[in-house]
Amino acid sequence: MASYSPPTSHSNQPQSDTENWLFLGNPGTGKSTLINCLIGEAKFEAGLADTELRETAAKSIKEALQEDGIYKIFFVVTLQQGRGKPDDIATITEVLDSVHAPNIEFSIIVNQSGKRVHELMMKMGDEYKGVVRSLYSGKYSTGSILFLPMLGTLNEVDNALINVPDELEVFLRTKGRAAEK
């Protein structure tokens, strides 16, 4: 889990009077890179792949959401063979189950899409519908999904920073109603 408070604060600790963005997902989906690019410095390091940490992460997220503050939840996922990965769907389900908040709103960022896949997603045709169906194969669904293309300058480079695409900035600020505690 990584928490980010947009521009008024660069703290990674939840702020009670600030909107906090929680970036959640399995290792390797690009959470750390996205946040580092948003804040303009390599502050977050990529985690190690350990799917057994999912339960611990879900508990930590539940605790964070019980703290005072305003939160937006963004699950960062990647595709496999043009479909949502079962591990990513399981993470979304386990995290949202642990929160015990009916009708909790969240957004999904489909990160690192290849050029061809990204172009197909932007057409919102049958391929798009198939991907969205695969992302909804768990208990939860959202109408708030952003597809980000693979950014070649970040591919296989540690601690690289770029300006984030405008579409990401707009998505983060406008999607996913913030949950207040």
CYANA upper distance limits for C-alpha pairs under 8 A (distance plus 0.5 A):
  1 MET  CA     22 LEU  CA      7.38
  1 MET  CA     23 PHE  CA      6.54
  1 MET  CA     24 LEU  CA      5.53
  1 MET  CA     25 GLY  CA      7.70
  1 MET  CA     57 ALA  CA      7.19
  1 MET  CA     61 ILE  CA      7.71
  2 ALA  CA     12 ASN  CA      7.96
  2 ALA  CA     22 LEU  CA      6.32
  2 ALA  CA     23 PHE  CA      5.80
  2 ALA  CA     24 LEU  CA      7.20
  2 ALA  CA     31 LYS  CA      7.95
  2 ALA  CA     32 SER  CA      7.96
  3 SER  CA     12 ASN  CA      5.91
  3 SER  CA     13 GLN  CA      7.43
  3 SER  CA     14 PRO  CA      7.61
  3 SER  CA     20 ASN  CA      7.04
  3 SER  CA     21 TRP  CA      6.09
  3 SER  CA     22 LEU  CA      5.03
  3 SER  CA     23 PHE  CA      6.73
  4 TYR  CA     10 HIS  CA      7.61
  4 TYR  CA     11 SER  CA      7.64
  4 TYR  CA     12 ASN  CA      6.03
  4 TYR  CA     13 GLN  CA      8.35
  4 TYR  CA     14 PRO  CA      8.43
  4 TYR  CA     20 ASN  CA      6.18
  4 TYR  CA     21 TRP  CA      5.49
  4 TYR  CA     22 LEU  CA      6.89
  4 TYR  CA     23 PHE  CA      8.29
  4 TYR  CA     35 ILE  CA      7.64
  5 SER  CA      9 SER  CA      6.22
  5 SER  CA     10 HIS  CA      6.69
  5 SER  CA     11 SER  CA      7.29
  5 SER  CA     12 ASN  CA      7.49
  5 SER  CA     14 PRO  CA      7.88
  5 SER  CA     15 GLN  CA      8.09
  5 SER  CA     18 THR  CA      7.25
  5 SER  CA     19 GLU  CA      6.52
  5 SER  CA     20 ASN  CA      4.97
  5 SER  CA     21 TRP  CA      6.37
  6 PRO  CA     10 HIS  CA      7.65
  6 PRO  CA     19 GLU  CA      7.62
  6 PRO  CA     20 ASN  CA      7.58
  6 PRO  CA     21 TRP  CA      8.00
  7 PRO  CA     39 ILE  CA      8.42
  8 THR  CA     18 THR  CA      8.28
 10 HIS  CA     39 ILE  CA      7.73
 14 PRO  CA     18 THR  CA      8.34
 14 PRO  CA     20 ASN  CA      6.65
 14 PRO  CA     64 ALA  CA      8.10
 14 PRO  CA     67 GLU  CA      8.35
 14 PRO  CA     69 GLY  CA      7.28
 15 GLN  CA     19 GLU  CA      7.87
 15 GLN  CA     20 ASN  CA      7.41
 15 GLN  CA     68 ASP  CA      8.07
 15 GLN  CA     69 GLY  CA      6.35
 15 GLN  CA     70 ILE  CA      8.41
 16 SER  CA     67 GLU  CA      8.37
 16 SER  CA     68 ASP  CA      5.51
 16 SER  CA     69 GLY  CA      4.25
 16 SER  CA     70 ILE  CA      7.22
 17 ASP  CA     69 GLY  CA      6.50
 17 ASP  CA     70 ILE  CA      7.68
 18 THR  CA     69 GLY  CA      7.09
 18 THR  CA     70 ILE  CA      6.79
 19 GLU  CA     69 GLY  CA      7.44
 19 GLU  CA     70 ILE  CA      5.21
 19 GLU  CA     71 TYR  CA      6.17
 19 GLU  CA     72 LYS  CA      7.83
 19 GLU  CA    178 ALA  CA      7.89
 20 ASN  CA     69 GLY  CA      7.79
 20 ASN  CA     70 ILE  CA      6.35
 20 ASN  CA     71 TYR  CA      5.22
 20 ASN  CA     72 LYS  CA      6.77
 21 TRP  CA     71 TYR  CA      6.21
 21 TRP  CA     72 LYS  CA      5.34
 21 TRP  CA     73 ILE  CA      6.59
 21 TRP  CA     74 PHE  CA      7.70
 22 LEU  CA     71 TYR  CA      7.44
 22 LEU  CA     72 LYS  CA      6.59
 22 LEU  CA     73 ILE  CA      5.43
 22 LEU  CA     74 PHE  CA      6.45
 23 PHE  CA     31 LYS  CA      6.71
 23 PHE  CA     73 ILE  CA      6.90
 23 PHE  CA     74 PHE  CA      5.43
 23 PHE  CA     75 PHE  CA      6.32
 23 PHE  CA     76 VAL  CA      7.11
 24 LEU  CA     31 LYS  CA      7.69
 24 LEU  CA     73 ILE  CA      7.92
 24 LEU  CA     74 PHE  CA      6.62
 24 LEU  CA     75 PHE  CA      5.18
 24 LEU  CA     76 VAL  CA      6.48
 25 GLY  CA     29 THR  CA      7.28
 25 GLY  CA     31 LYS  CA      7.84
 25 GLY  CA     75 PHE  CA      5.94
 25 GLY  CA     76 VAL  CA      5.68
 25 GLY  CA     77 VAL  CA      6.77
 25 GLY  CA     88 ASP  CA      7.24
 25 GLY  CA     91 THR  CA      7.25
 25 GLY  CA     92 ILE  CA      8.10
 26 ASN  CA     49 ALA  CA      8.07
 26 ASN  CA     51 THR  CA      7.98
 26 ASN  CA     54 ARG  CA      8.50
 26 ASN  CA     76 VAL  CA      8.28
 26 ASN  CA     77 VAL  CA      7.85
 26 ASN  CA     87 ASP  CA      8.15
 26 ASN  CA     88 ASP  CA      6.99
 26 ASN  CA     91 THR  CA      7.74
 27 PRO  CA     46 ALA  CA      7.73
 27 PRO  CA     47 GLY  CA      6.29
 27 PRO  CA     48 LEU  CA      6.76
 27 PRO  CA     49 ALA  CA      5.72
 27 PRO  CA     50 ASP  CA      8.15
 28 GLY  CA     46 ALA  CA      7.80
 28 GLY  CA     47 GLY  CA      8.14
 28 GLY  CA     49 ALA  CA      7.92
 29 THR  CA     76 VAL  CA      6.54
 29 THR  CA     77 VAL  CA      5.99
 29 THR  CA     78 THR  CA      6.33
 29 THR  CA    111 ASN  CA      7.13
 29 THR  CA    112 GLN  CA      8.18
 30 GLY  CA     34 LEU  CA      6.60
 30 GLY  CA     46 ALA  CA      8.37
 30 GLY  CA     76 VAL  CA      7.67
 30 GLY  CA    111 ASN  CA      7.42
 30 GLY  CA    112 GLN  CA      8.26
 31 LYS  CA     35 ILE  CA      6.81
 31 LYS  CA     46 ALA  CA      8.32
 31 LYS  CA     76 VAL  CA      6.88
 32 SER  CA     36 ASN  CA      6.49
 32 SER  CA     44 PHE  CA      5.79
 32 SER  CA     45 GLU  CA      6.53
 32 SER  CA     46 ALA  CA      6.18
 33 THR  CA     37 CYS  CA      6.58
 33 THR  CA     42 ALA  CA      8.41
 33 THR  CA     44 PHE  CA      8.05
 33 THR  CA     46 ALA  CA      8.21
 33 THR  CA    159 ASN  CA      7.78
 33 THR  CA    160 ALA  CA      8.15
 33 THR  CA    161 LEU  CA      8.11
 34 LEU  CA     38 LEU  CA      6.70
 34 LEU  CA    164 VAL  CA      8.19
 35 ILE  CA     39 ILE  CA      6.73
 35 ILE  CA     44 PHE  CA      7.87
 36 ASN  CA     40 GLY  CA      6.27
 36 ASN  CA     41 GLU  CA      5.81
 36 ASN  CA     42 ALA  CA      5.55
 36 ASN  CA     43 LYS  CA      6.57
 36 ASN  CA     44 PHE  CA      6.81
 36 ASN  CA    159 ASN  CA      8.46
 36 ASN  CA    161 LEU  CA      7.31
 37 CYS  CA     41 GLU  CA      7.16
 37 CYS  CA     42 ALA  CA      8.16
 37 CYS  CA    161 LEU  CA      5.61
 37 CYS  CA    162 ILE  CA      6.15
 37 CYS  CA    163 ASN  CA      6.73
 37 CYS  CA    164 VAL  CA      6.69
 38 LEU  CA    163 ASN  CA      7.91
 38 LEU  CA    164 VAL  CA      7.00
 40 GLY  CA    161 LEU  CA      7.17
 40 GLY  CA    162 ILE  CA      8.27
 40 GLY  CA    163 ASN  CA      8.39
 41 GLU  CA    161 LEU  CA      7.51
 42 ALA  CA    159 ASN  CA      6.04
 42 ALA  CA    160 ALA  CA      8.05
 42 ALA  CA    161 LEU  CA      7.83
 45 GLU  CA    159 ASN  CA      8.42
 50 ASP  CA     54 ARG  CA      8.46
 53 LEU  CA     57 ALA  CA      6.57
 54 ARG  CA     58 ALA  CA      6.61
 54 ARG  CA     91 THR  CA      7.16
 54 ARG  CA     94 GLU  CA      8.29
 55 GLU  CA     59 LYS  CA      6.84
 55 GLU  CA     94 GLU  CA      7.90
 55 GLU  CA     95 VAL  CA      8.44
 56 THR  CA     60 SER  CA      6.78
 57 ALA  CA     61 ILE  CA      6.61
 57 ALA  CA     95 VAL  CA      8.29
 58 ALA  CA     62 LYS  CA      6.68
 58 ALA  CA     94 GLU  CA      7.19
 58 ALA  CA     95 VAL  CA      5.16
 58 ALA  CA     96 LEU  CA      8.49
 58 ALA  CA     98 SER  CA      6.66
 58 ALA  CA     99 VAL  CA      8.47
 59 LYS  CA     63 GLU  CA      6.79
 59 LYS  CA     95 VAL  CA      8.35
 59 LYS  CA     98 SER  CA      7.27
 60 SER  CA     64 ALA  CA      6.69
 61 ILE  CA     65 LEU  CA      6.67
 61 ILE  CA     95 VAL  CA      7.84
 61 ILE  CA     99 VAL  CA      8.23
 62 LYS  CA     66 GLN  CA      6.88
 62 LYS  CA     95 VAL  CA      8.26
 62 LYS  CA     98 SER  CA      6.79
 62 LYS  CA     99 VAL  CA      5.59
 63 GLU  CA     67 GLU  CA      7.25
 65 LEU  CA     69 GLY  CA      8.44
 65 LEU  CA     71 TYR  CA      7.81
 65 LEU  CA     99 VAL  CA      8.24
 65 LEU  CA    181 LYS  CA      7.77
 66 GLN  CA    181 LYS  CA      7.07
 67 GLU  CA    181 LYS  CA      7.16
 68 ASP  CA    180 GLU  CA      7.98
 68 ASP  CA    181 LYS  CA      5.50
 69 GLY  CA    180 GLU  CA      6.34
 69 GLY  CA    181 LYS  CA      6.02
 70 ILE  CA    178 ALA  CA      6.35
 70 ILE  CA    179 ALA  CA      6.08
 70 ILE  CA    180 GLU  CA      4.91
 70 ILE  CA    181 LYS  CA      6.99
 71 TYR  CA    178 ALA  CA      5.47
 71 TYR  CA    179 ALA  CA      5.55
 71 TYR  CA    180 GLU  CA      6.83
 72 LYS  CA    106 PHE  CA      7.33
 72 LYS  CA    176 GLY  CA      6.54
 72 LYS  CA    177 ARG  CA      7.09
 72 LYS  CA    178 ALA  CA      5.16
 72 LYS  CA    179 ALA  CA      6.86
 73 ILE  CA    105 GLU  CA      7.92
 73 ILE  CA    106 PHE  CA      5.42
 73 ILE  CA    107 SER  CA      6.75
 73 ILE  CA    176 GLY  CA      7.60
 73 ILE  CA    178 ALA  CA      8.35
 74 PHE  CA    106 PHE  CA      6.43
 74 PHE  CA    107 SER  CA      5.30
 74 PHE  CA    108 ILE  CA      6.03
 74 PHE  CA    109 ILE  CA      7.22
 75 PHE  CA     92 ILE  CA      7.62
 75 PHE  CA    106 PHE  CA      7.97
 75 PHE  CA    107 SER  CA      6.72
 75 PHE  CA    108 ILE  CA      5.27
 75 PHE  CA    109 ILE  CA      6.60
 76 VAL  CA    108 ILE  CA      6.43
 76 VAL  CA    109 ILE  CA      5.28
 76 VAL  CA    110 VAL  CA      6.55
 76 VAL  CA    111 ASN  CA      7.01
 77 VAL  CA     84 GLY  CA      8.09
 77 VAL  CA     85 LYS  CA      8.35
 77 VAL  CA     88 ASP  CA      6.63
 77 VAL  CA    108 ILE  CA      7.64
 77 VAL  CA    109 ILE  CA      6.70
 77 VAL  CA    110 VAL  CA      5.50
 77 VAL  CA    111 ASN  CA      6.47
 78 THR  CA     84 GLY  CA      7.33
 78 THR  CA     85 LYS  CA      7.59
 78 THR  CA     88 ASP  CA      8.43
 78 THR  CA    110 VAL  CA      5.84
 78 THR  CA    111 ASN  CA      5.78
 78 THR  CA    112 GLN  CA      6.85
 78 THR  CA    113 SER  CA      7.63
 79 LEU  CA     83 ARG  CA      5.68
 79 LEU  CA     84 GLY  CA      5.46
 79 LEU  CA     85 LYS  CA      6.48
 79 LEU  CA    110 VAL  CA      7.66
 79 LEU  CA    111 ASN  CA      8.46
 79 LEU  CA    113 SER  CA      7.59
 80 GLN  CA     84 GLY  CA      6.80
 80 GLN  CA     85 LYS  CA      6.34
 82 GLY  CA    117 VAL  CA      7.71
 82 GLY  CA    131 VAL  CA      7.07
 83 ARG  CA    130 GLY  CA      7.80
 83 ARG  CA    131 VAL  CA      5.53
 83 ARG  CA    134 SER  CA      6.28
 83 ARG  CA    135 LEU  CA      7.95
 84 GLY  CA     88 ASP  CA      7.52
 84 GLY  CA     89 ILE  CA      7.57
 84 GLY  CA    131 VAL  CA      6.91
 84 GLY  CA    132 VAL  CA      8.49
 84 GLY  CA    134 SER  CA      5.80
 84 GLY  CA    135 LEU  CA      5.65
 85 LYS  CA     89 ILE  CA      6.92
 86 PRO  CA     90 ALA  CA      6.56
 87 ASP  CA     91 THR  CA      6.65
 88 ASP  CA     92 ILE  CA      6.79
 89 ILE  CA     93 THR  CA      6.71
 89 ILE  CA    135 LEU  CA      7.05
 89 ILE  CA    136 TYR  CA      8.38
 89 ILE  CA    137 SER  CA      7.70
 89 ILE  CA    138 GLY  CA      6.41
 90 ALA  CA     94 GLU  CA      6.49
 90 ALA  CA    138 GLY  CA      7.64
 91 THR  CA     95 VAL  CA      6.47
 92 ILE  CA     96 LEU  CA      6.57
 92 ILE  CA    140 TYR  CA      8.28
 93 THR  CA     97 ASP  CA      6.38
 93 THR  CA    138 GLY  CA      6.84
 93 THR  CA    139 LYS  CA      6.83
 93 THR  CA    140 TYR  CA      7.21
 94 GLU  CA     98 SER  CA      6.66
 95 VAL  CA     99 VAL  CA      7.07
 96 LEU  CA    100 HIS  CA      7.40
 96 LEU  CA    101 ALA  CA      8.16
 96 LEU  CA    104 ILE  CA      8.33
 97 ASP  CA    101 ALA  CA      8.48
104 ILE  CA    179 ALA  CA      8.15
105 GLU  CA    142 THR  CA      7.78
105 GLU  CA    176 GLY  CA      6.42
105 GLU  CA    177 ARG  CA      6.86
105 GLU  CA    178 ALA  CA      8.27
105 GLU  CA    179 ALA  CA      8.13
106 PHE  CA    142 THR  CA      7.11
106 PHE  CA    144 SER  CA      7.81
106 PHE  CA    176 GLY  CA      5.88
106 PHE  CA    177 ARG  CA      8.17
107 SER  CA    142 THR  CA      6.91
107 SER  CA    143 GLY  CA      8.15
107 SER  CA    144 SER  CA      5.39
107 SER  CA    145 ILE  CA      6.36
107 SER  CA    175 LYS  CA      7.48
107 SER  CA    176 GLY  CA      6.17
108 ILE  CA    142 THR  CA      8.19
108 ILE  CA    144 SER  CA      6.86
108 ILE  CA    145 ILE  CA      5.27
108 ILE  CA    146 LEU  CA      6.89
109 ILE  CA    145 ILE  CA      6.34
109 ILE  CA    146 LEU  CA      5.36
109 ILE  CA    147 PHE  CA      6.56
109 ILE  CA    148 LEU  CA      7.62
110 VAL  CA    145 ILE  CA      7.73
110 VAL  CA    146 LEU  CA      6.48
110 VAL  CA    147 PHE  CA      5.23
110 VAL  CA    148 LEU  CA      6.53
111 ASN  CA    147 PHE  CA      6.73
111 ASN  CA    148 LEU  CA      5.43
111 ASN  CA    149 PRO  CA      7.06
111 ASN  CA    150 MET  CA      7.58
112 GLN  CA    148 LEU  CA      6.58
112 GLN  CA    149 PRO  CA      5.69
112 GLN  CA    150 MET  CA      4.47
112 GLN  CA    151 LEU  CA      7.59
113 SER  CA    117 VAL  CA      6.55
113 SER  CA    118 HIS  CA      6.05
113 SER  CA    147 PHE  CA      7.55
113 SER  CA    148 LEU  CA      6.59
113 SER  CA    149 PRO  CA      4.98
113 SER  CA    150 MET  CA      5.60
114 GLY  CA    118 HIS  CA      6.45
114 GLY  CA    149 PRO  CA      6.43
114 GLY  CA    150 MET  CA      6.01
115 LYS  CA    119 GLU  CA      6.66
115 LYS  CA    149 PRO  CA      6.74
115 LYS  CA    150 MET  CA      7.47
116 ARG  CA    120 LEU  CA      6.81
117 VAL  CA    121 MET  CA      6.68
118 HIS  CA    122 MET  CA      6.79
118 HIS  CA    147 PHE  CA      7.25
118 HIS  CA    148 LEU  CA      7.65
118 HIS  CA    149 PRO  CA      6.21
119 GLU  CA    123 LYS  CA      7.14
120 LEU  CA    124 MET  CA      7.38
120 LEU  CA    125 GLY  CA      7.79
120 LEU  CA    127 GLU  CA      7.06
120 LEU  CA    128 TYR  CA      7.26
121 MET  CA    125 GLY  CA      7.80
121 MET  CA    127 GLU  CA      7.31
121 MET  CA    128 TYR  CA      5.36
121 MET  CA    147 PHE  CA      7.71
122 MET  CA    128 TYR  CA      8.30
123 LYS  CA    128 TYR  CA      8.01
124 MET  CA    128 TYR  CA      5.43
124 MET  CA    129 LYS  CA      7.41
125 GLY  CA    129 LYS  CA      6.87
126 ASP  CA    130 GLY  CA      6.65
127 GLU  CA    131 VAL  CA      6.85
128 TYR  CA    132 VAL  CA      6.68
129 LYS  CA    133 ARG  CA      6.52
130 GLY  CA    134 SER  CA      6.72
131 VAL  CA    135 LEU  CA      6.78
132 VAL  CA    136 TYR  CA      6.77
133 ARG  CA    137 SER  CA      6.82
135 LEU  CA    141 SER  CA      8.06
136 TYR  CA    140 TYR  CA      6.87
136 TYR  CA    141 SER  CA      5.72
144 SER  CA    175 LYS  CA      6.89
144 SER  CA    176 GLY  CA      7.28
146 LEU  CA    168 LEU  CA      8.18
146 LEU  CA    171 PHE  CA      7.75
148 LEU  CA    168 LEU  CA      8.25
150 MET  CA    154 LEU  CA      8.45
150 MET  CA    155 ASN  CA      7.85
151 LEU  CA    155 ASN  CA      6.99
153 THR  CA    157 VAL  CA      8.16
153 THR  CA    160 ALA  CA      8.26
153 THR  CA    162 ILE  CA      8.44
154 LEU  CA    158 ASP  CA      8.42
154 LEU  CA    160 ALA  CA      6.46
154 LEU  CA    161 LEU  CA      8.00
154 LEU  CA    162 ILE  CA      8.39
164 VAL  CA    168 LEU  CA      7.14
164 VAL  CA    169 GLU  CA      7.62
165 PRO  CA    169 GLU  CA      7.34
166 ASP  CA    170 VAL  CA      6.76
167 GLU  CA    171 PHE  CA      6.54
168 LEU  CA    172 LEU  CA      6.59
169 GLU  CA    173 ARG  CA      6.79
170 VAL  CA    174 THR  CA      6.49
171 PHE  CA    175 LYS  CA      5.92
172 LEU  CA    176 GLY  CA      8.39
